[in-house]
């Protein structure tokens, strides 16, 4: 199956394949928004590559037959992905910790009503 690399985005590193994939999927969204969908018969996908130090992934355009790559779309997508990658402060985006002893959870016990519950009900009534 022919494929051509568009590039990558984000700062996640191997072995966190889930987070790498999530960042690349954000790149997909931006490419589609900025460039539209790929031409008929072509699709965006993630390709994982082996490396001496682990694996890395790229956003590629993939197609089934042996026609030429859609070079105009690829060029536009490369520029869009580079703009997106430059604009996002990737170091500020990271997975939330899965710590069961999260400080926010200590203040709330299950089954306790929240203080502003009556206020929310008053607001709902005023909307009707």
C-alpha positions in Angstrom: 0.0 0.0 0.0 1.7 3.3 -1.1 2.1 6.0 1.5 3.8 9.4 1.7 4.7 11.1 5.0 3.1 14.5 5.9 5.0 14.8 9.2 4.4 14.7 12.9 3.4 17.0 15.7 3.5 17.0 19.5 6.1 16.3 22.1 5.1 12.8 23.4 7.8 10.3 23.3 8.1 6.5 23.1 6.9 4.3 24.9 3.8 6.4 25.4 2.1 5.3 22.2 -1.4 6.3 23.3 -0.3 9.9 23.9 1.7 10.0 20.7 -1.4 8.8 18.8 -3.6 11.4 20.6 -1.3 14.2 19.5 -1.2 13.0 15.9 -5.0 12.8 15.9 -5.2 16.5 16.9 -2.9 17.0 13.9 -5.4 15.1 11.7 -8.2 17.4 12.9 -6.2 20.5 12.0 -5.2 19.2 8.6 -8.8 18.4 7.7 -9.9 21.8 9.0 -7.2 23.7 7.1 -7.0 21.7 3.9 -10.2 19.7 3.7 -10.3 15.9 3.4 -7.8 14.2 1.2 -8.8 13.6 -2.4 -11.1 10.6 -3.1 -9.2 7.3 -2.8 -6.6 8.7 -0.3 -6.8 8.8 3.4 -4.8 10.1 6.4 -3.3 7.5 8.7 -0.6 7.0 11.3 2.4 4.9 10.4 4.7 3.5 13.2 8.4 3.3 12.3 11.0 1.2 14.1 14.1 3.0 15.3 17.2 1.8 17.3 15.8 3.7 20.4 12.2 2.6 20.0 9.4 3.6 17.7 8.1 6.9 16.3 5.0 7.7 14.3 4.1 10.0 11.4 0.9 11.2 9.8 0.9 9.8 6.3 -1.4 9.9 3.3 -2.2 6.3 2.2 -3.9 4.9 -0.9 -4.6 1.5 -2.4 -3.5 1.6 -6.0 -0.3 2.7 -7.8 -1.4 6.2 -9.0 0.7 9.2 -8.1 0.7 10.8 -4.7 -1.5 13.9 -4.4 1.5 16.2 -4.1 -0.5 19.5 -4.0 -2.6 18.2 -1.0 0.6 16.8 0.7 2.3 20.2 0.4 -0.6 22.1 1.8 -1.0 19.5 4.6 2.7 19.7 5.5 2.5 23.5 5.8 -0.7 23.3 7.8 0.8 20.6 10.2 3.9 22.7 10.7 1.8 25.8 11.5 -0.3 23.8 14.0 2.8 22.2 15.6 4.4 25.7 16.1 1.2 27.2 17.5 0.6 24.6 20.2 2.5 24.7 23.5 2.8 21.0 23.7 4.7 21.1 27.0 1.5 22.4 28.6 -0.6 19.5 27.2 0.0 16.2 28.9 -2.0 13.3 30.3 -3.6 13.8 33.7 -2.1 11.6 36.4 -4.0 8.5 37.4 -3.3 9.0 41.1 -6.1 7.6 43.2 -5.2 10.0 46.0 -5.8 13.1 43.9 -6.1 16.1 46.2 -9.3 17.3 44.5 -11.1 14.0 45.4 -10.3 14.3 49.1 -12.5 17.3 49.5 -15.6 15.6 48.0 -17.2 12.5 49.5 -19.5 10.5 47.3 -23.2 11.1 48.0 -22.7 14.6 49.5 -24.7 17.3 47.8 -22.7 20.2 46.5 -23.2 23.6 48.0 -24.5 25.3 44.9 -27.2 22.6 44.1 -30.0 24.9 45.3 -28.7 27.7 43.2 -28.5 25.5 40.1 -32.2 24.5 40.7 -33.2 28.1 41.0 -31.4 28.9 37.7 -33.1 26.0 35.9 -36.6 27.2 37.1 -35.9 30.7 35.9 -35.1 29.4 32.4 -38.5 27.8 31.9 
